[in-house]
Structure formats: structure tokens, C-alpha cells
């Protein structure tokens, strides 16, 4: 049985009580010159020596066998002192504390009853009579000791239980913090994957298409057109510069380059124009409703969704035209990207089918767009059928995404890009 720690003040209080009672027995025996006082001196010294060994001997508190042997020796010395000195009966009080503290509860309670009976018998032995007071005094003392020790043990057990709960809570908090850190890392990885897919990957794909077209323009087996090849290479260089700017933005963690010195509508109009020039597919931009300035996160999400949707259109849809519509309503804003391409089966995108979501990509483009919308409380809708084109629509509530536009730029949303 693991012993409950005892405060230092209580330990020293017991030590002083034992010392004071031994001195009392010695003074009464020696000063009073009672018969057999040399035996009182000898037995009191023996009790003091045995008692002083206990706190200094670590095995007493570690080994139940040594503990029992030490207590038996101490009680034996005490019985010898009790036989020659009536004052020794008061030592039963500190002994009760020792018994309840060092022995298991059943054995300790049994030993307390025995020691209490010995104390009553000692009183009767020296007084040559037995009265009610001689029984009541030791019994009340034993009751007080039992209540004190058991109450302290209960309080310690409750305190230890709370301490364990606090440690478990701290451990749980640490684990939760670790899980949140891992989740944050995964979210950041997914965000970077979306950024790369919607910007750099789309740009590199465009560069590849432009350079491929330039190579075909210089193919001797076809009609050689150096002027067209030079124009396509220049477009590829321009696309490469834009991708380099996007890569630097990742490092700086700034807003998209298109939004740094422009409005969302101007950036969307430029996107449609560059897509038309780069891919050769007419892309029209339409703005409906009053001009409005959205929060940066919402503007970034809308621009990236438009880039991803047009990237799918130019690379996979085999479309002949596309339309981008930005609509501002009283309670919400919507962005629609519609093309007349080959379409796809929306139920098959999760299986990685070859369609407008990206060749064998597992539909990462759609997942990226849906994640961007969901992070800001928006909703992404995709409608498509084989041979019937594709419509991508995203909707944001203005209450969570609109910010008041700065005064100097109140009409900027309607300006044409320079």
C-alpha cells in the first residue's frame, strides 16, 4: 500500500509530542522518586531510541515487513514503560497516528483498537480500579485520531485525483494543440496546392501550349510562319513573367498581382482578354449590378475560381467560346463561367476521369474551387453534361464578404484596364 505523504508540520508535531510525554514520564519518575524509577529511566530511553530510529531508517516507510517489525518493537518498549509508569499511557495517542499512517487500513484499525484497549488496561492497572472515565478518555482519543487521519486521507485522495485530472487535461490540451498544428499544416498545404494549381500550373500549361504552337509554326513539313512563331514566343515570355510575379507573391504572401493595383472586375476583364489572346477562344466578360468592393479574401477566391474554371475550359473543354459573368445583388454576389465545350459527367470526377476537371487529376480543379468557396461561406455549383458544355457558378453572401470601397476608387470598378 502506497503511504500518503504527511506534512512536515504534522510530523514534527508528533515528534515533539512523543518527546514531551517521555520527558513527563522521566520527570515524574525521577523527581518523585517513585519505586522502580531506574526502570522508568531505562524504558523511557529505550522507547526514545526505538522511536528515533524509525524516521531515520528509509526501509521503515518502504518495506511493510520492516514497518511491522519496527512498530512491534516500539509497542513492546512502550508496554514495558507502561508497566512501570502511569504517565506512559498518554503515549497511546501518537501511537494511534503512526499505526493508521503506516499500516493498511484494516490492520491499522485493528491495531488502534488493541492499543486503545491496552491504554484502558494501563489506567486500570495503575489506579487499581476501572472507572467510566478511564474507558471514555482513550476511546474518545482513538475516535478523534481515526476521524483526523481518515479525513486527511480523503482530502489527499481528492487532491491527488484533481491533480491527475489536471495533468490529463494538460496532456489532452497538448495533444489537441498538436492535432490543430497538423491540421493547420494540412490546410496550408492544401491552400498552396490550390494556389499552384490555379496560377502557376495554369500558366505553365499555357506556356507549354504557346511554345508548342510556335514549334508547329516553324515545322518544315508545314507552312513556316516565323512571324507567328515569334509572336507566340513573346506571349510565352509574357506568361512566364506573370508566373514569376505569382511565385514571388507566394513568398511575400501578398494578394494576387492582378488585385494589387486594380479592382476585381478589372482583373476579371483582363483575365478574359488574356485568355482570349493566349488560347484563341473568345471569352466575354459581363458585369451586372452596381460596383462593389469586396473583402480581399473574397476577391482572391473569386479571381482564383475564374482562373481555374477558364484554365479547365482552355485545356480540356474543346470549347469555341466562354462567358464570365459577375453579378452583384442586394444580398449576394455571384460569378458564372460558362463554356460550350464537350462537357463531362459530374459524377465521374471523383474517380479521376479524363474530362474538363483535368486529365486524370481526380477533379482537383473542382475540389480546389469548392474549397475556396467553402472557406469563406460560399457555395460552388457545377452543371455539365456530355456534349452540352459546362457552367461553373459560385455565390458569396455580401454580409460576410463586402467591405466599403475607398472613396478615391468609387468608380474604378467600371474602368477599362489600361
C-alpha positions in Angstrom: 0.0 0.0 0.0 1.4 3.4 -1.0 1.8 5.6 2.0 0.2 9.1 1.9 2.7 11.9 2.4 2.4 13.7 5.7 3.1 17.4 6.0 6.4 18.3 7.7 4.5 20.4 10.4 2.4 17.3 11.4 5.5 15.1 11.5 7.4 17.5 13.8 4.2 17.9 15.9 4.2 14.1 16.5 7.9 14.0 17.3 7.6 16.9 19.8 4.5 15.2 21.4 6.4 11.9 21.9 9.5 13.8 23.3 7.3 15.8 25.7 5.5 12.7 27.0 8.7 10.8 27.5 10.1 13.8 29.5 7.0 13.9 31.6 7.3 10.2 32.4 11.0 10.7 33.3 10.4 13.8 35.4 7.5 12.2 37.3 9.6 9.0 37.9 13.0 10.6 38.8 11.9 13.7 40.6 9.1 11.9 42.5 11.5 9.0 43.3 8.7 6.5 42.7 9.6 2.9 43.3 11.4 1.4 40.3 12.4 4.8 38.8 15.6 3.4 37.3 13.4 1.1 35.2 11.3 4.1 34.2 14.6 5.8 33.0 15.7 2.7 31.2 12.4 2.0 29.5 11.8 5.7 28.5 15.3 5.7 27.0 14.5 2.5 25.1 11.3 3.9 23.7 13.1 7.1 22.7 15.8 5.2 20.9 13.4 2.9 19.0 11.2 5.7 18.0 14.1 7.9 16.8 15.3 5.1 14.5 12.0 5.0 12.5 12.2 8.4 10.8 15.9 7.9 10.0 15.5 4.4 8.5 14.2 4.6 5.0 13.2 0.9 5.0 10.5 1.6 7.6 8.5 3.6 5.1 9.3 1.3 2.1 9.0 -2.3 3.3 5.8 -3.4 5.0 7.7 -6.2 6.8 10.3 -3.8 8.3 7.4 -1.3 9.2 5.6 -4.0 11.1 8.8 -5.1 12.9 9.6 -1.6 13.9 6.1 -0.9 15.2 6.1 -4.2 17.2 9.4 -3.3 18.8 8.2 0.2 19.6 4.9 -1.0 21.1 6.9 -3.6 23.1 9.1 -0.9 24.6 6.1 1.1 25.3 4.4 -1.8 27.2 7.5 -2.1 29.3 7.4 1.6 30.1 3.6 1.5 30.7 4.2 -1.3 33.3 6.4 1.0 35.5 5.0 4.5 34.7 1.3 5.5 34.6 2.2 8.6 32.5 3.2 6.3 29.6 -0.5 5.7 28.9 -0.6 9.1 27.1 1.9 7.9 24.5 -1.0 5.8 23.1 -2.3 9.0 21.4 0.8 9.5 19.0 1.0 5.7 18.5 -2.5 5.7 17.0 -1.4 8.2 14.4 1.6 6.0 13.5 -0.5 2.9 13.2 -3.1 4.4 10.9 -0.5 6.0 8.8 2.0 3.1 8.4 -0.3 0.1 8.3 -3.0 -0.8 5.7 -6.5 0.4 6.8 -7.9 -2.9 8.1 -4.7 -3.7 10.0 -4.3 -0.1 11.2 -7.9 0.0 12.6 -7.4 -3.3 14.4 -4.1 -2.1 15.9 -5.8 1.1 17.1 -8.5 -1.0 18.9 -5.8 -3.1 20.5 -3.7 -0.1 21.6 -6.8 1.7 22.9 -7.6 -1.4 25.0 -4.0 -1.5 26.3 -4.3 2.1 27.3 -7.5 1.5 29.3 -5.9 -1.6 30.9 -2.8 0.5 31.8 -5.0 3.1 33.5 -6.8 0.4 35.5 -3.5 -1.3 36.4 -2.0 1.8 38.0 -5.2 3.1 39.6 -6.2 -0.4 40.9 -9.7 0.3 39.7 -11.7 0.7 36.5 -14.0 3.7 36.0 -16.0 5.0 33.1 -13.7 8.0 32.7 -10.8 5.6 32.2 -12.6 4.0 29.2 -14.2 7.1 27.7 -10.9 9.1 27.6 -8.9 6.6 25.4 -11.9 5.8 23.3 -12.6 9.4 22.5 -8.9 10.0 21.8 -9.0 7.0 19.4 -12.1 8.4 17.7 -10.5 11.8 17.2 -7.4 10.2 15.7 -9.4 8.0 13.4 -11.5 10.9 12.2 -8.5 13.1 11.7 -6.4 10.5 9.8 -9.2 9.2 7.6 -10.4 12.8 6.8 -6.8 13.8 5.8 -6.5 10.7 3.6 -9.8 11.5 1.9 -8.8 15.1 1.3 -5.4 13.9 -0.1 -7.1 11.4 -2.3 -9.4 14.1 -3.7 -6.5 16.4 -4.2 -4.5 13.7 -5.9 -7.5 12.9 -8.1 -7.7 16.6 -9.1 -4.0 16.7 -9.8 -4.3 13.7 -12.1 -7.2 15.3 -13.9 -5.2 18.5 -14.4 -2.3 16.5 -15.7 -4.7 14.6 -18.0 -6.2 17.9 -19.1 -2.8 19.4 -19.9 -1.9 16.2 -21.8 -5.2 16.4 -23.7 -4.6 20.1 -24.5 -1.1 19.3 -25.7 -2.4 16.6 -27.9 -5.2 18.8 -29.2 -2.7 21.6 -29.9 -0.6 19.0 -31.8 -3.6 17.9 -33.8 -4.5 21.5 -34.6 -1.0 22.2 -35.7 -1.1 19.2 -38.0 -4.5 20.3 -39.3 -3.1 23.8 -39.9 -0.2 22.3 -41.8 -2.5 20.2 -43.9 -4.8 23.2 -44.6 -1.8 25.3 -45.6 -0.6 22.6 -47.9 -4.0 22.4 -49.5 -4.1 26.2 -49.8 -0.7 26.2 -51.5 -1.7 23.3 -53.8 -4.8 25.3 -54.8 -2.7 28.4 -55.4 -0.2 26.5 -57.6 -2.9 24.6 -59.5 -4.9 27.8 -60.1 -2.0 30.0 -61.1 1.4 28.6 -61.7 0.2 25.3 -63.1 -2.3 27.0 -65.4 0.4 29.5 -66.5 2.9 26.8 -67.2 0.3 24.9 -69.2 -0.3 28.0 -71.2 3.4 28.5 -71.8 3.6 24.9 -73.0 0.7 25.4 -75.4 2.1 28.6 -76.8 5.6 27.1 -77.3 4.1 24.0 -78.9 2.2 26.2 -81.3 5.4 28.2 -82.0 7.2 25.0 -82.8 4.5 23.9 -85.2 4.7 27.3 -86.9 8.4 26.5 -87.6 7.8 22.9 -88.7 9.4 22.4 -92.2 6.7 19.9 -93.0 4.1 22.5 -92.6 3.8 26.1 -93.7 6.6 28.0 -92.0 5.4 31.2 -90.3 8.3 32.9 -88.4 6.2 36.0 -87.6 3.5 33.9 -85.9 6.2 31.8 -84.1 7.9 35.0 -82.8 4.5 36.3 -81.6 3.8 33.1 -79.8 7.2 33.0 -78.1 6.7 36.6 -77.0 3.3 35.6 -75.5 5.0 32.7 -73.7 7.6 35.1 -72.3 4.9 37.4 -71.1 3.1 34.5 -69.5 6.4 33.4 -67.9 6.9 36.9 -66.4 3.4 36.8 -64.9 4.1 33.4 -63.4 7.3 34.7 -61.9 5.4 37.5 -60.3 2.9 35.0 -58.9 5.8 32.9 -57.5 7.2 35.9 -55.8 3.8 36.7 -54.3 3.7 33.2 -52.7 7.0 34.1 -50.9 5.7 37.5 -49.8 2.2 36.1 -49.0 0.5 39.1 -50.7 -2.7 39.5 -52.7 -2.7 38.4 -56.3 -0.8 40.7 -58.6 -3.9 41.4 -60.6 -5.6 42.8 -57.5 -2.8 44.8 -56.0 -3.5 47.9 -58.0 -6.9 47.1 -59.5 -10.5 46.2 -58.8 -11.9 42.7 -59.0 -14.0 43.5 -62.1 -11.0 45.0 -63.9 -8.9 41.9 -63.0 -11.7 39.6 -64.3 -11.9 41.6 -67.5 -8.1 41.4 -68.0 -8.3 37.7 -67.3 -10.9 37.2 -70.1 -8.8 39.3 -72.5 -5.5 37.5 -71.8 -7.3 34.1 -72.0 -8.8 35.1 -75.4 -5.3 36.2 -76.7 -3.5 33.2 -75.2 -5.8 30.4 -76.1 -7.6 31.7 -79.1 -11.0 31.1 -77.6 -13.3 34.2 -77.4 -14.0 34.9 -73.7 -16.6 37.6 -72.9 -16.9 39.4 -69.6 -20.2 40.7 -68.3 -20.8 42.8 -65.2 -24.3 43.1 -63.8 -25.4 45.2 -60.8 -23.7 48.2 -59.1 -19.9 48.3 -58.4 -18.9 47.0 -55.1 -15.6 46.4 -53.2 -15.4 43.0 -51.5 -13.0 41.9 -48.8 -9.6 40.8 -50.1 -10.2 37.1 -49.3 -13.4 37.0 -51.3 -11.9 38.9 -54.2 -8.9 36.5 -54.2 -11.2 33.5 -54.1 -13.4 34.8 -57.0 -10.4 35.6 -59.2 -8.8 32.2 -58.5 -12.0 30.3 -59.2 -12.3 32.2 -62.5 -8.7 31.4 -63.4 -9.2 27.7 -62.6 -12.5 27.5 -64.5 -11.1 29.2 -67.6 -8.0 27.0 -67.3 -10.2 23.9 -67.5 -12.1 25.4 -70.4 -9.0 26.2 -72.5 -7.1 23.0 -71.7 -9.8 20.3 -71.7 -13.2 21.6 -72.8 -12.5 21.9 -76.6 -14.8 25.0 -76.4 -15.3 27.6 -79.1 -16.3 30.4 -76.7 -16.8 31.1 -73.0 -18.6 33.8 -70.9 -17.7 35.1 -67.5 -20.5 37.0 -65.7 -20.0 38.9 -62.4 -23.3 39.8 -60.7 -23.8 42.0 -57.7 -27.2 41.6 -55.9 -28.5 43.1 -52.7 -27.6 40.1 -50.6 -25.1 38.2 -52.6 -22.5 38.3 -55.4 -22.2 35.5 -58.0 -19.6 34.6 -60.6 -20.6 32.4 -63.5 -18.2 30.8 -66.0 -20.0 29.1 -68.9 -18.5 27.4 -72.0 -19.8 25.4 -75.0 -17.3 22.6 -74.7 -17.7 18.9 -74.7 -18.9 18.8 -71.1 -18.4 15.9 -68.7 -20.1 13.6 -66.3 -20.0 15.4 -62.9 -20.5 12.1 -61.1 -17.3 10.7 -62.6 -14.9 13.4 -61.5 -14.1 11.8 -58.2 -12.9 8.7 -60.0 -10.3 10.7 -62.0 -12.0 10.6 -65.4 -10.5 12.4 -68.3 -12.7 15.5 -68.6 -12.7 19.2 -68.1 -11.6 18.9 -64.5 -8.1 18.0 -65.6 -6.7 14.9 -67.3 -6.6 12.1 -64.7 -6.4 14.7 -62.0 -9.1 13.3 -59.8 -11.1 16.5 -60.2 -8.6 18.5 -58.2 -9.6 21.7 -60.0 -13.2 21.4 -58.9 -12.2 20.4 -55.4 -9.9 23.4 -55.3 -12.7 25.8 -56.4 -15.2 24.2 -54.0 -12.7 24.5 -51.1 -12.0 28.2 -51.8 -15.7 28.9 -51.8 -16.5 26.9 -48.7 -13.7 28.5 -46.6 -15.5 31.9 -47.0 -19.0 30.5 -46.6 -19.7 30.5 -50.3 -21.3 27.8 -52.5 -19.9 26.4 -55.7 -22.2 24.8 -58.2 -21.1 22.8 -61.3 -23.6 21.9 -64.1 -22.4 19.8 -67.1 -23.4 17.0 -69.4 -21.5 15.3 -72.2 -21.7 17.4 -75.3 -23.6 20.2 -73.6 -20.8 22.4 -72.2 -20.1 23.3 -68.6 -21.4 26.0 -66.2 -19.4 26.9 -63.0 -21.2 29.2 -60.5 -20.0 30.5 -57.2 -22.1 32.6 -54.8 -21.0 34.6 -51.7 -23.2 36.4 -49.3 -22.3 40.1 -49.3 -22.8 40.3 -45.5 -19.7 38.2 -44.9 -17.5 39.4 -47.9 -18.3 43.0 -48.6 -16.1 45.9 -47.4 -16.7 49.6 -48.0 -14.8 50.8 -51.0 -12.3 53.6 -50.6 -13.5 57.0 -51.7 -11.0 57.6 -54.5 -11.8 54.3 -56.2 -15.6 54.6 -56.1 -15.9 54.3 -59.9 -12.9 52.2 -60.5 -14.9 49.1 -60.9 -16.3 50.4 -64.2 -13.0 51.5 -65.7 -11.5 49.6 -68.6 -8.0 48.2 -68.0 -5.2 50.2 -69.5 
